[in-house]
Amino acid sequence: MLEKVNPRAIDYKSNKSISSLQSKIPPSQMFLKETDKYSKFDEKGIPTHDHEGKELSKGLLKKLAKDYEKQEKLHSDYLLSQKK
């Protein structure tokens, strides 16, 4: 008989591994591979224009900037853990 597996435990483990992989990506590189969504980027690597060349809305720019800041923290924590 198969054992029942707690789905929350699986999600936790997969989220943990995804987070650890994501923390290795420098924030300046995180959006650059999304050329199917964005066509132009600022000096930090944050998208400024969609794939059609139209400027992104202020709301989306704000969200992307927040995502960039989160990635900065994740990546800096990763780099600190590697120095130990």
DSSP file (Angstrom, degrees, kcal/mol; ACC not computed):
  #  RESIDUE AA STRUCTURE BP1 BP2  ACC     N-H-->O    O-->H-N    N-H-->O    O-->H-N    TCO  KAPPA ALPHA  PHI   PSI    X-CA   Y-CA   Z-CA
    1    1 A M              0   0    0      0, 0.0     2,-0.2     0, 0.0     0, 0.0   0.000 360.0 360.0 360.0 138.0    0.0    0.0    0.0
    2    2 A L        -     0   0    0      1,-0.1     2,-0.3     0, 0.0     0, 0.0  -0.502 360.0-120.5 -79.3 145.2    1.3    3.5   -0.9
    3    3 A E        -     0   0    0     -2,-0.2     2,-0.3     1,-0.1    -1,-0.1  -0.618  26.4-115.9 -82.9 141.4    1.9    6.0    1.8
    4    4 A K        -     0   0    0     -2,-0.3     2,-0.5     1,-0.0    -1,-0.1  -0.595  28.8-146.8 -76.7 138.1    0.0    9.3    1.7
    5    5 A V        -     0   0    0     -2,-0.3     3,-0.1     4,-0.0    -1,-0.0  -0.894  15.6-120.5-110.4 135.3    2.3   12.3    1.2
    6    6 A N    >>  -     0   0    0     -2,-0.5     4,-1.4     1,-0.2     3,-0.7  -0.625  18.7-152.9 -72.4 114.8    1.5   15.6    2.7
    7    7 A P  H 3> S+     0   0    0      0, 0.0     4,-2.4     0, 0.0     5,-0.2   0.811  93.1  59.7 -62.6 -29.2    1.3   18.0   -0.3
    8    8 A R  H 3> S+     0   0    0      1,-0.2     4,-2.4     2,-0.2     5,-0.2   0.877 102.0  53.3 -66.1 -35.3    2.3   21.0    1.8
    9    9 A A  H <> S+     0   0    0     -3,-0.7     4,-2.2     2,-0.2    -1,-0.2   0.899 109.2  48.8 -65.2 -40.1    5.6   19.2    2.6
   10   10 A I  H  X S+     0   0    0     -4,-1.4     4,-2.7     2,-0.2     5,-0.2   0.939 111.5  48.8 -65.3 -46.7    6.3   18.7   -1.1
   11   11 A D  H  X S+     0   0    0     -4,-2.4     4,-2.9     1,-0.2     5,-0.2   0.904 110.3  52.3 -59.2 -41.4    5.5   22.3   -1.9
   12   12 A Y  H  X S+     0   0    0     -4,-2.4     4,-2.2     1,-0.2    -1,-0.2   0.936 111.4  45.9 -61.8 -46.2    7.7   23.5    0.9
   13   13 A K  H  X S+     0   0    0     -4,-2.2     4,-2.1     2,-0.2    -2,-0.2   0.922 114.9  46.3 -63.9 -44.4   10.6   21.4   -0.4
   14   14 A S  H  X S+     0   0    0     -4,-2.7     4,-2.3     1,-0.2    -2,-0.2   0.892 112.7  50.0 -68.3 -38.3   10.2   22.5   -4.0
   15   15 A N  H  X S+     0   0    0     -4,-2.9     4,-2.5    -5,-0.2    -1,-0.2   0.888 109.7  52.6 -64.1 -38.1    9.8   26.2   -3.0
   16   16 A K  H  X S+     0   0    0     -4,-2.2     4,-2.1    -5,-0.2    -2,-0.2   0.919 111.6  44.5 -63.7 -44.9   13.0   25.9   -0.9
   17   17 A S  H  X S+     0   0    0     -4,-2.1     4,-2.0     2,-0.2    -2,-0.2   0.880 113.0  51.0 -70.6 -36.7   15.0   24.5   -3.8
   18   18 A I  H  X S+     0   0    0     -4,-2.3     4,-2.7     1,-0.2    -2,-0.2   0.924 110.7  49.8 -63.3 -43.9   13.6   27.0   -6.3
   19   19 A S  H  X S+     0   0    0     -4,-2.5     4,-2.0     1,-0.2    -2,-0.2   0.892 109.3  50.9 -62.8 -40.5   14.5   29.8   -3.8
   20   20 A S  H  < S+     0   0    0     -4,-2.1     4,-0.5     2,-0.2    -1,-0.2   0.883 113.2  45.6 -67.4 -36.7   18.1   28.5   -3.4
   21   21 A L  H >< S+     0   0    0     -4,-2.0     3,-1.0     1,-0.2     4,-0.3   0.904 112.4  51.2 -69.0 -41.1   18.6   28.3   -7.2
   22   22 A Q  H >< S+     0   0    0     -4,-2.7     3,-1.5     1,-0.2    -2,-0.2   0.831  99.7  64.1 -65.9 -32.4   17.1   31.8   -7.7
   23   23 A S  T 3< S+     0   0    0     -4,-2.0    -1,-0.2     1,-0.3    55,-0.2   0.719  93.3  63.5 -66.7 -19.3   19.4   33.3   -5.1
   24   24 A K  T <  S+     0   0    0     -3,-1.0    -1,-0.3    -4,-0.5    -2,-0.2   0.654  83.0  93.4 -77.7 -15.6   22.4   32.5   -7.2
   25   25 A I  S <  S-     0   0    0     -3,-1.5    50,-0.1    -4,-0.3     5,-0.1  -0.672  80.7-125.3 -83.5 123.5   21.2   34.8  -10.0
   26   26 A P    >>  -     0   0    0      0, 0.0     3,-2.0     0, 0.0     4,-0.8  -0.423  20.7-123.2 -63.1 141.5   22.6   38.3   -9.8
   27   27 A P  G >4 S+     0   0    0      0, 0.0     3,-0.6     0, 0.0     4,-0.4   0.823 110.5  61.1 -58.5 -31.2   19.8   40.9   -9.8
   28   28 A S  G 34 S+     0   0    0      1,-0.2     4,-0.2     2,-0.1     3,-0.1   0.685 109.8  42.3 -69.2 -15.5   21.2   42.6  -12.9
   29   29 A Q  G <> S+     0   0    0     -3,-2.0     4,-0.6     1,-0.1     3,-0.2   0.546  87.5  91.3-103.8 -10.8   20.7   39.4  -14.9
   30   30 A M  T << S+     0   0    0     -4,-0.8    -2,-0.1    -3,-0.6    -1,-0.1   0.776  97.0  30.1 -65.6 -28.8   17.3   38.2  -13.7
   31   31 A F  T >4 S+     0   0    0     -4,-0.4     3,-2.0    14,-0.3    -1,-0.2   0.637  97.2  85.9-101.1 -16.5   15.2   39.9  -16.3
   32   32 A L  T 34 S+     0   0    0      1,-0.3     3,-0.2    -3,-0.2    -2,-0.1   0.750  86.1  55.1 -62.5 -25.6   17.6   39.9  -19.3
   33   33 A K  T 3< S+     0   0    0     -4,-0.6     2,-1.0     1,-0.2     3,-0.3   0.546  86.9  84.4 -83.0  -6.0   16.6   36.4  -20.4
   34   34 A E    X>  +     0   0    0     -3,-2.0     4,-2.4     1,-0.2     3,-1.5  -0.327  45.3 140.9 -92.4  53.0   12.9   37.4  -20.7
   35   35 A T  T 34  +     0   0    0     -2,-1.0    -1,-0.2     1,-0.3    -2,-0.1   0.652  64.0  67.7 -71.3 -13.9   13.2   38.8  -24.2
   36   36 A D  T 34 S+     0   0    0     -3,-0.3    -1,-0.3     1,-0.1    15,-0.2   0.696 115.0  28.2 -74.7 -17.6    9.8   37.4  -25.0
   37   37 A K  T <4 S+     0   0    0     -3,-1.5    14,-1.5     1,-0.2     2,-0.3   0.745 125.5  36.6-107.0 -36.8    8.3   39.9  -22.5
   38   38 A Y  E  <  -A   50   0A   0     -4,-2.4    12,-0.3    12,-0.3    -1,-0.2  -0.917  44.3-179.6-128.5 146.1   10.8   42.9  -22.6
   39   39 A S  E    S+     0   0A   0     10,-1.9     2,-0.3    11,-0.4    11,-0.2   0.679  71.5  38.7-115.2 -26.7   12.8   44.6  -25.2
   40   40 A K  E     -A   49   0A   0      9,-0.9     8,-3.0    10,-0.1     9,-1.4  -0.960  61.3-170.1-130.8 148.2   14.7   47.4  -23.4
   41   41 A F  E     -A   47   0A   0     -2,-0.3     2,-0.0     6,-0.3     5,-0.0  -0.938  19.7-122.0-134.5 153.0   16.3   47.6  -20.0
   42   42 A D    >   -     0   0    0      4,-2.7     3,-1.3    -2,-0.3     6,-0.1  -0.184  49.2 -82.1 -83.3-174.6   17.8   50.3  -17.8
   43   43 A E  T 3  S+     0   0    0      1,-0.3    -1,-0.1     2,-0.1   -15,-0.0   0.726 131.1  52.0 -64.1 -22.3   21.4   50.3  -16.5
   44   44 A K  T 3  S-     0   0    0      2,-0.1    -1,-0.3   -17,-0.0    -3,-0.0   0.629 121.1-105.6 -85.5 -15.3   20.4   48.0  -13.6
   45   45 A G  S <  S+     0   0    0     -3,-1.3   -14,-0.3     1,-0.3    -2,-0.1   0.534  73.3 142.2  99.0   9.2   18.8   45.5  -15.9
   46   46 A I        -     0   0    0      1,-0.1    -4,-2.7   -15,-0.1    -1,-0.3  -0.715  57.2-109.2 -84.1 131.2   15.2   46.4  -15.0
   47   47 A P  E     +A   41   0A   0      0, 0.0    -6,-0.3     0, 0.0     3,-0.1  -0.259  37.7 172.9 -61.2 143.1   12.9   46.3  -18.0
   48   48 A T  E     +     0   0A   0     -8,-3.0     8,-2.4     1,-0.3     2,-0.3   0.554  65.4  38.4-120.9 -21.2   11.6   49.6  -19.4
   49   49 A H  E    S-AB  40  55A   0     -9,-1.4   -10,-1.9     6,-0.3    -9,-0.9  -0.979  76.4-123.1-135.5 145.1    9.8   48.5  -22.6
   50   50 A D  E >   -A   38   0A   0      4,-3.0     3,-1.9    -2,-0.3   -11,-0.4  -0.115  46.2 -85.8 -75.9-178.5    7.6   45.5  -23.4
   51   51 A H  T 3  S+     0   0    0    -14,-1.5   -13,-0.2     1,-0.3    -1,-0.1   0.700 129.5  55.4 -65.4 -19.3    8.4   43.1  -26.3
   52   52 A E  T 3  S-     0   0    0    -15,-0.2    -1,-0.3     2,-0.1     3,-0.1   0.474 121.1-106.3 -90.0  -3.3    6.6   45.4  -28.8
   53   53 A G  S <  S+     0   0    0     -3,-1.9     2,-0.2     1,-0.3    -2,-0.1   0.483  74.9 137.8  92.3   3.7    8.8   48.4  -27.8
   54   54 A K        -     0   0    0      1,-0.1    -4,-3.0    -5,-0.0    -1,-0.3  -0.601  61.3-103.7 -83.6 143.5    6.0   50.2  -25.7
   55   55 A E  B     -B   49   0A   0     -2,-0.2    -6,-0.3    -6,-0.2     2,-0.1  -0.361  38.6-113.6 -63.1 143.4    7.0   51.7  -22.4
   56   56 A L        -     0   0    0     -8,-2.4    -1,-0.1     1,-0.1    -7,-0.0  -0.476  35.5 -99.8 -77.0 150.8    5.9   49.8  -19.4
   57   57 A S     >  -     0   0    0     -2,-0.1     4,-2.5     1,-0.1     5,-0.2  -0.249  29.0-113.6 -66.4 158.1    3.3   51.3  -17.1
   58   58 A K  H  > S+     0   0    0      1,-0.2     4,-2.2     2,-0.2     5,-0.2   0.871 117.1  54.7 -60.9 -37.7    4.4   52.9  -13.8
   59   59 A G  H  > S+     0   0    0      2,-0.2     4,-2.0     1,-0.2    -1,-0.2   0.911 110.0  44.9 -63.2 -43.4    2.7   50.2  -11.8
   60   60 A L  H  > S+     0   0    0      2,-0.2     4,-2.8     1,-0.2     5,-0.2   0.890 111.5  53.3 -69.2 -39.1    4.5   47.5  -13.6
   61   61 A L  H  X S+     0   0    0     -4,-2.5     4,-2.2     1,-0.2    -2,-0.2   0.901 109.3  49.7 -60.4 -40.2    7.8   49.4  -13.3
   62   62 A K  H  X S+     0   0    0     -4,-2.2     4,-2.0     2,-0.2    -2,-0.2   0.914 111.3  48.5 -64.8 -42.9    7.2   49.7   -9.6
   63   63 A K  H  X S+     0   0    0     -4,-2.0     4,-2.4     2,-0.2    -2,-0.2   0.916 111.9  48.8 -63.3 -44.1    6.5   45.9   -9.3
   64   64 A L  H  X S+     0   0    0     -4,-2.8     4,-2.3     1,-0.2    -1,-0.2   0.875 109.3  52.8 -64.6 -37.1    9.6   45.0  -11.3
   65   65 A A  H  X S+     0   0    0     -4,-2.2     4,-2.2     2,-0.2    -1,-0.2   0.892 109.4  49.6 -64.8 -39.1   11.7   47.4   -9.1
   66   66 A K  H  X S+     0   0    0     -4,-2.0     4,-2.4     2,-0.2    -2,-0.2   0.921 110.3  49.8 -63.9 -43.9   10.4   45.6   -6.0
   67   67 A D  H  X S+     0   0    0     -4,-2.4     4,-2.3     1,-0.2    -2,-0.2   0.890 109.6  52.4 -61.0 -39.3   11.2   42.2   -7.5
   68   68 A Y  H  X S+     0   0    0     -4,-2.3     4,-2.3     2,-0.2    -1,-0.2   0.918 108.9  49.4 -62.0 -44.8   14.7   43.5   -8.3
   69   69 A E  H  X S+     0   0    0     -4,-2.2     4,-2.0     2,-0.2    -2,-0.2   0.895 110.2  50.8 -63.5 -40.5   15.2   44.6   -4.6
   70   70 A K  H  X S+     0   0    0     -4,-2.4     4,-2.6     1,-0.2    -1,-0.2   0.920 111.1  48.7 -61.2 -43.1   14.0   41.2   -3.4
   71   71 A Q  H  X S+     0   0    0     -4,-2.3     4,-2.9     1,-0.2     5,-0.2   0.868 106.5  56.9 -66.6 -36.0   16.5   39.5   -5.7
   72   72 A E  H  X S+     0   0    0     -4,-2.3     4,-2.5     2,-0.2    -1,-0.2   0.932 110.4  44.5 -57.5 -46.2   19.3   41.9   -4.5
   73   73 A K  H  X S+     0   0    0     -4,-2.0     4,-2.5     2,-0.2     5,-0.2   0.937 114.2  48.5 -64.9 -48.0   18.7   40.7   -0.9
   74   74 A L  H  X S+     0   0    0     -4,-2.6     4,-2.1     1,-0.2    -2,-0.2   0.923 114.8  45.7 -57.4 -45.2   18.5   37.0   -1.9
   75   75 A H  H  X S+     0   0    0     -4,-2.9     4,-2.6     2,-0.2    -1,-0.2   0.891 111.7  50.0 -69.8 -40.0   21.6   37.3   -3.9
   76   76 A S  H  X S+     0   0    0     -4,-2.5     4,-2.3    -5,-0.2    -1,-0.2   0.896 111.0  50.3 -66.2 -38.0   23.6   39.2   -1.3
   77   77 A D  H  X S+     0   0    0     -4,-2.5     4,-2.1     2,-0.2    -2,-0.2   0.901 110.8  50.2 -63.3 -40.1   22.5   36.6    1.4
   78   78 A Y  H  X S+     0   0    0     -4,-2.1     4,-1.5    -5,-0.2    -2,-0.2   0.932 110.2  49.3 -62.2 -46.2   23.7   33.9   -1.0
   79   79 A L  H  X S+     0   0    0     -4,-2.6     4,-1.0     1,-0.2    -2,-0.2   0.887 110.7  50.5 -62.7 -38.9   27.1   35.6   -1.5
   80   80 A L  H  X S+     0   0    0     -4,-2.3     4,-0.7     1,-0.2     3,-0.5   0.892 108.4  52.1 -64.6 -39.4   27.5   36.0    2.2
   81   81 A S  H  < S+     0   0    0     -4,-2.1     3,-0.3     1,-0.2    -1,-0.2   0.801 106.7  54.5 -68.1 -27.1   26.8   32.3    2.8
   82   82 A Q  H  < S+     0   0    0     -4,-1.5    -1,-0.2     1,-0.2    -2,-0.2   0.748 100.9  59.2 -76.9 -23.9   29.4   31.4    0.2
   83   83 A K  H  <        0   0    0     -4,-1.0    -1,-0.2    -3,-0.5    -2,-0.2   0.723 360.0 360.0 -76.7 -20.9   32.1   33.4    2.0
   84   84 A K     <        0   0    0     -4,-0.7    -1,-0.2    -3,-0.3    -2,-0.1   0.489 360.0 360.0 -70.3 360.0   31.7   31.3    5.2
